[in-house]
Each structure stands twice: as C-alpha cells, then as structure tokens.
C-alpha cells in the first residue's frame, strides 16, 4: 500500500502531439476555408472598373 506522502516524480518528457495536431488542424481548416471561398467568389462577371476624372486628364494634356 502506498503512503499518502509518496508522490511520483515529475514527468520527464512532455508529449507535443496534442498541440501540434491542434495547430495542424487549424491551418488545414483555414486553407480549406480560403480555397472554397476563393472558388465561390471566382466569377468572370466580377470586374474591376477604374474611373479617371476628366479634370486631371485635361490638365496633363495642357501642360505638354
């Protein structure tokens, strides 16, 4: 029978499996989220329109 004051020595080697698996799962979840989100938003109908004010273009032509 064990004494009530007989404590075991502290752990010498700590396991890193749980923290590493949580980090890996988080990275994979974010990558899948970004991939699916990018595929859903990748539509050809979306375009970028650039509007140039006419007052700036007429000033640059007048100085030349």
ABEGO torsion letter per residue (X at the ends): XBBAABBBBBBABBBAAAAAAAAAAAAAAAAAAAAAAAAAABBAABBBBBBBBAAAAAAAAAAX
